[in-house]
């Protein structure tokens, strides 16, 4: 027998037949399953979903007993008292250091999942869309605890894994940017899913073009420019996707001034999520090592993007800056005291006063005792004077300071 109950009444042993709302509104990749452990129970209760449908012939009823299997006749649906939705439990925040280990494990799981997903697409097989949602949920929860940890690790990808990890990084950036722009959680999840799938069309590209270490010829570039339309066709065939994910896949290379592709859309004719996708796609691309190009450091990347007039929606780009920080994790900065340091943590709402690990004297050009300086703390008189180029100082592997 099917019965609708409030989420707070769910218990271990119940068979979930469905959730209120669409499948993006809950944290599970499937609608029908038995609640068999405390972790799944907690995720249901904290999901913010108002109610669930249980099948009492396959699992426990609210009285703790299992109903007998129904006869093969029409099912009688019982609607309980009006559902009172419990608010989702806030995820406690933590420091970069505290989140790094969890984020690293999530990155490894994500790489495996996306690689398998994209390889299936390359083989021409149907894309398992619902299988993406646990990944989006896990990424969302890591970002809620500390967005800098996962965003920083996702940026540190090897050249040979760029195509797959780029999708994970853009998913994370889209989720963070959606929250920065004030979108609700369901819309943020849509943004994250769109980011995860935005480049699936690259699986239809010839490998010798996709992974070419040098510049593309005009003919090869024309082939690569077809990936948004190829990806859109793949996602359309998969079905069960929100329109926003299809739109981001097709239009994440549009530019605000109309000079992008494939539709040459301009301004507000480009959807908000597609404008977000354009910013996130470029930021991760230029801060990552790729087959034909070394990464720019995060702070330099933001400075260059700010100069590309007409490329991005200014409001969305400024929100990205607030998301990753004026001085993103791993940035080399010079302090007023003459010390050089690496940004190792970012504090919400404190864009100009991150936590910096100082390690070098610019005046003496010599290493100094490492020290973490929280520039936001009362009584700390030092401040950032400028971003610095690590190459000009001969520094490499600055990310080792915060990993």
C-alpha positions in Angstrom: 0.0 0.0 0.0 1.3 3.5 -0.9 1.2 6.1 1.8 2.5 9.7 2.0 4.3 10.6 5.2 6.3 13.6 6.4 10.1 13.3 6.1 10.6 13.4 9.9 8.5 10.2 10.2 10.8 8.2 7.9 12.6 5.4 9.7 15.1 2.6 8.9 13.4 -0.3 7.2 10.9 1.8 5.2 10.7 1.4 1.4 10.7 4.8 -0.3 8.5 4.7 -3.4 8.9 8.4 -4.3 9.6 12.0 -3.2 7.6 15.1 -3.4 8.8 17.3 -6.3 11.1 16.3 -9.1 14.2 14.2 -8.7 16.5 17.3 -8.5 14.8 18.2 -5.2 16.2 15.3 -3.2 19.7 14.0 -2.6 19.4 10.5 -4.0 20.0 9.1 -7.5 16.9 6.9 -7.4 13.4 7.3 -6.2 12.7 3.7 -5.0 14.9 2.0 -2.3 14.9 0.8 1.2 16.2 3.0 4.0 18.7 0.6 5.4 21.3 2.7 7.3 21.5 5.8 9.5 23.3 7.9 6.9 20.5 7.5 4.3 17.9 8.2 7.0 19.7 11.4 8.0 19.9 12.6 4.3 16.2 12.1 3.9 15.4 14.0 7.0 17.8 16.8 6.2 16.8 17.1 2.5 14.2 19.8 2.9 11.7 17.7 1.0 8.2 18.0 2.5 7.1 14.4 2.2 7.8 11.0 0.8 5.7 8.1 -0.5 6.4 4.7 1.2 5.2 1.3 0.0 4.2 -0.6 3.2 4.1 -3.9 1.4 7.8 -3.7 0.8 9.0 -2.1 4.0 7.9 -0.9 7.4 4.8 1.2 8.0 4.7 4.1 10.4 3.7 1.7 13.1 6.8 -0.4 12.6 5.0 -3.3 10.9 5.1 -4.5 7.3 1.7 -4.7 5.5 0.9 -7.8 3.5 1.5 -7.7 -0.2 -1.6 -6.2 -1.9 -3.8 -8.3 -4.2 -3.5 -7.5 -7.9 -6.1 -4.8 -8.0 -6.1 -1.1 -8.0 -3.9 0.3 -5.2 -5.7 2.4 -2.6 -3.7 5.5 -1.8 -3.9 6.9 1.8 -3.2 10.5 2.3 -2.1 11.3 5.8 -2.6 14.5 7.7 -1.1 17.6 6.1 2.6 17.5 5.9 4.7 19.9 7.8 8.1 20.2 6.2 11.1 20.2 8.5 13.8 22.7 7.5 17.1 21.3 6.2 19.8 21.1 8.8 22.6 23.5 8.1 26.0 21.9 7.4 28.6 23.3 9.8 31.5 25.1 8.2 35.1 24.3 8.7 38.6 25.4 7.7 40.4 24.4 4.5 42.7 22.1 6.5 39.8 20.3 8.1 38.0 19.7 4.7 41.0 18.8 2.6 41.0 15.1 3.4 37.3 14.6 2.7 37.6 16.8 -0.4 40.5 14.8 -1.7 38.6 11.5 -1.4 35.6 13.1 -3.1 37.8 14.3 -6.0 39.0 10.8 -6.5 35.5 9.4 -6.5 34.3 12.1 -8.8 37.1 11.5 -11.3 36.2 7.8 -11.5 32.5 8.5 -11.9 32.9 11.2 -14.5 35.4 9.1 -16.5 33.0 6.2 -16.6 30.1 8.5 -17.5 32.0 10.1 -20.4 33.5 6.9 -21.7 30.0 5.5 -22.0 29.1 8.6 -23.9 32.1 8.1 -26.2 31.0 4.5 -26.9 27.6 5.8 -27.9 25.8 4.4 -24.9 23.0 6.2 -23.0 24.1 8.6 -20.3 23.0 7.6 -16.8 21.7 11.0 -15.8 20.2 10.1 -12.4 23.6 8.5 -11.5 25.0 12.1 -11.5 23.0 13.4 -8.7 24.8 11.7 -5.7 28.0 13.3 -7.1 26.4 16.7 -7.3 25.0 16.3 -3.7 28.4 15.3 -2.3 30.1 18.2 -4.0 27.5 20.5 -2.7 28.0 19.3 0.9 31.8 19.7 0.7 31.4 23.2 -0.6 29.0 24.0 2.2 31.6 23.0 4.7 34.4 24.9 3.0 34.3 25.8 -0.7 38.0 26.7 -1.0 39.2 23.2 -0.3 37.4 21.3 -3.1 37.7 24.2 -5.5 41.4 24.4 -4.9 42.0 20.7 -5.3 39.8 20.5 -8.4 42.0 23.1 -10.0 45.1 20.9 -9.6 44.5 18.5 -12.4 47.0 16.7 -14.6 47.0 17.3 -18.3 45.8 13.8 -19.2 42.7 14.1 -16.9 41.7 17.6 -17.8 38.6 16.7 -19.8 37.1 14.7 -16.9 38.2 16.8 -14.0 37.3 20.0 -15.7 33.6 18.9 -15.5 33.9 18.2 -11.8 35.6 21.6 -11.2 32.9 23.5 -13.3 30.2 21.6 -11.3 31.7 22.9 -8.1 32.2 26.4 -9.4 28.6 26.5 -10.6 27.2 25.4 -7.3 29.3 28.0 -5.4 28.4 30.7 -7.9 24.7 29.9 -7.7 24.7 30.4 -3.9 26.7 33.6 -4.3 24.0 34.9 -6.6 21.3 34.0 -4.1 19.7 31.1 -6.1 17.7 28.6 -4.1 19.1 25.1 -3.4 17.1 23.4 -6.2 18.3 25.9 -8.7 21.8 25.6 -7.4 21.7 21.8 -7.9 20.5 22.4 -11.5 23.5 24.6 -12.0 25.8 22.0 -10.6 24.3 19.3 -12.8 24.7 21.5 -15.8 28.3 22.2 -14.9 29.0 18.5 -14.6 27.5 17.7 -18.1 28.4 20.9 -20.0 31.3 19.4 -21.9 29.9 15.9 -22.6 30.0 16.8 -26.3 33.8 16.6 -26.3 33.3 12.8 -26.1 32.2 13.1 -29.8 35.4 14.8 -30.7 38.3 12.8 -32.3 40.9 12.1 -29.6 43.8 13.4 -31.8 42.0 16.8 -31.9 40.8 16.8 -28.3 44.2 15.9 -26.9 46.4 17.7 -29.4 49.4 19.2 -27.6 49.8 22.1 -30.0 47.6 24.8 -31.6 44.6 23.6 -33.6 44.3 24.2 -37.3 41.3 26.1 -38.6 39.7 22.8 -39.6 40.4 21.2 -36.2 39.0 24.3 -34.4 35.9 24.0 -36.5 35.5 20.4 -35.3 36.0 21.4 -31.6 33.4 24.2 -32.0 30.8 21.6 -32.7 31.0 20.1 -29.2 28.2 22.1 -27.6 25.7 21.0 -30.3 26.9 17.4 -30.1 26.6 17.4 -26.4 23.2 19.0 -26.5 22.0 16.1 -28.8 23.5 13.5 -26.4 21.7 15.0 -23.4 18.5 15.4 -25.3 18.6 11.7 -26.2 19.2 10.8 -22.6 16.0 12.4 -21.4 14.9 13.3 -17.9 17.1 16.4 -17.8 16.0 19.9 -16.7 16.0 22.3 -19.7 18.7 24.4 -17.9 21.3 21.6 -18.3 20.6 21.3 -22.0 20.8 25.1 -22.3 24.2 25.4 -20.5 25.6 22.5 -22.6 24.6 24.3 -25.8 25.4 27.9 -24.9 28.4 27.9 -22.4 30.6 29.4 -25.2 28.3 32.3 -25.9 29.8 35.7 -25.1 27.9 38.7 -23.6 28.7 40.9 -26.6 27.3 38.3 -29.1 30.7 37.1 -30.5 30.5 33.6 -29.1 29.0 30.4 -30.5 27.0 28.5 -31.6 24.1 30.9 -31.6 25.9 34.3 -31.3 23.5 35.2 -28.5 24.1 38.4 -26.6 23.2 39.9 -23.3 20.0 38.7 -21.6 19.3 36.5 -24.5 21.8 34.1 -22.9 20.2 32.5 -19.9 21.6 33.2 -16.4 22.9 29.6 -16.0 24.6 29.7 -19.4 26.2 33.0 -18.5 27.4 31.4 -15.3 28.6 28.4 -17.2 30.7 30.7 -19.5 32.5 32.3 -16.6 33.1 29.0 -14.7 34.3 27.2 -17.8 36.9 29.8 -18.7 38.1 30.3 -15.1 38.8 26.6 -14.6 40.3 26.3 -18.1 42.9 29.0 -17.6 43.8 28.0 -14.1 44.4 24.3 -15.1 47.3 22.6 -16.9 46.1 21.5 -20.3 47.8 19.5 -23.1 48.8 22.7 -24.9 49.1 25.3 -22.2 50.4 25.7 -18.6 48.0 27.1 -16.0 47.9 30.7 -15.0 47.8 31.3 -11.3 44.3 32.0 -9.9 44.8 35.7 -9.1 46.4 36.4 -12.5 43.5 34.6 -14.2 40.9 36.8 -12.5 42.9 39.9 -13.4 43.1 38.9 -17.1 39.4 37.9 -17.2 38.5 41.3 -15.9 40.1 42.9 -18.9 38.2 40.8 -21.5 35.6 43.5 -22.4 32.3 42.0 -23.7 33.2 38.4 -22.8 31.2 38.0 -19.6 28.2 39.3 -17.8 29.8 41.8 -15.4 27.5 41.0 -12.6 28.1 37.2 -12.9 31.9 37.7 -13.2 32.0 39.9 -10.0 30.0 37.2 -8.2 32.7 34.7 -9.3 35.3 36.9 -7.8 33.4 36.9 -4.5 33.1 33.1 -4.8 36.8 32.3 -5.3 38.2 35.4 -3.6 40.1 38.4 -4.9 43.1 36.4 -3.8 42.1 32.8 -4.4 43.6 29.8 -2.5 47.3 29.4 -3.6 47.8 33.0 -4.7 51.3 34.5 -4.1 51.0 38.0 -2.4 53.3 40.7 -1.1 52.4 42.2 2.2 53.0 45.7 3.4 55.7 44.4 5.8 57.8 43.2 2.8 57.0 39.5 3.3 55.8 37.2 0.6 53.2 34.6 1.4 50.7 32.2 -0.1 46.9 32.4 0.6 46.0 29.3 2.5 42.5 30.0 3.7 39.6 32.3 2.8 37.1 33.6 5.3 33.5 34.3 4.2 32.9 38.0 3.5 36.5 39.0 3.9 37.7 39.2 0.3 40.8 41.4 1.0 41.9 39.8 4.2 42.6 36.1 3.8 44.8 33.9 5.8 48.4 34.0 4.4 51.3 31.8 5.1 54.4 34.0 4.9 57.7 32.3 4.0 60.0 34.8 2.2 61.4 38.3 2.6 61.1 40.4 -0.6 63.6 42.9 0.8 66.4 40.4 1.6 65.3 37.8 -1.0 65.7 35.1 1.5 63.5 32.5 3.2 62.1 33.4 6.6 60.4 31.3 9.3 56.9 30.3 8.1 54.0 31.8 9.9 50.3 32.0 9.3 48.9 35.5 9.4 45.1 36.0 9.5 44.8 39.5 8.0 41.2 39.8 9.3 42.1 39.5 13.0 41.9 42.7 15.1 45.3 44.0 15.8 46.9 42.6 12.7 48.3 45.7 10.9 49.8 44.0 7.9 47.9 44.1 4.6 48.2 42.9 1.0 50.0 45.3 -1.3 50.0 43.3 -4.5 49.6 40.0 -6.3 52.9 38.5 -7.4 53.9 36.2 -10.2 55.5 33.1 -8.8 57.6 32.6 -12.0 59.3 36.0 -11.5 60.4 34.9 -8.0 61.4 31.4 -9.1 58.8 29.7 -7.0 57.1 26.5 -7.9 54.6 24.2 -6.2 53.2 26.9 -4.1 50.1 24.8 -3.7 52.1 22.6 -1.3 51.7 25.3 1.3 48.0 24.7 1.7 47.5 21.1 0.5 
